[in-house]
Amino acid sequence: TAYEISACLVGSEMCIRDSLLMRKTKFIRIIRSLYLLPIGIALPIATIVWGLMLDPIDGLLNAIIGVFGIPPQPFLISEHQALWCIIGIATWKGVAFWMLFLLAGLEDIPKQYYEAASIDGAKTFDKFRFVTLPLLRRTILFVFVADTAYRANRMPRLGETVLGNSFSLSLIHILHF
């Protein structure tokens, strides 16, 4: 469905972008630790944290958007917002896992290709287009297909949970990877 496709595309795009950004920073270990945090957070803890953040009355996210004059939102108890919130949570939880594959693919690209492209006069975007993307093609395809299959398996069950308007069950179900 449109929900599955949009979640997969957003998650894949975030993985690729974030993997590329993380490659050339001096704080690489700190950034990688923060990105991998969703993998290491236990289900009960993540459920409590997301429940507190998305609480329709006293939630952290409602407090933040209230600063900008936006009225409080029902998030997971709204039939219009619940599925999109769950897609966001699933993306938060899943991007770190799939990004590991992309980081491994990036690390596998020899630096000599980038040096040769620089000598040939390639700009940053040209290096990305003609060196990085072609050499990551198989990894990107694997991540996209595996993530699509995983989400196609999970989303029908998530829809049943959300349509029941069960706040805590929705969170537990989506965060249980």
Summary of the structure (lengths in Angstrom):
residues: 177
radius of gyration: 18.9
end to end distance: 20.7
largest distance: 59.6
contacts: 489
relative contact order: 0.16
helix: 79%
strand: 0%
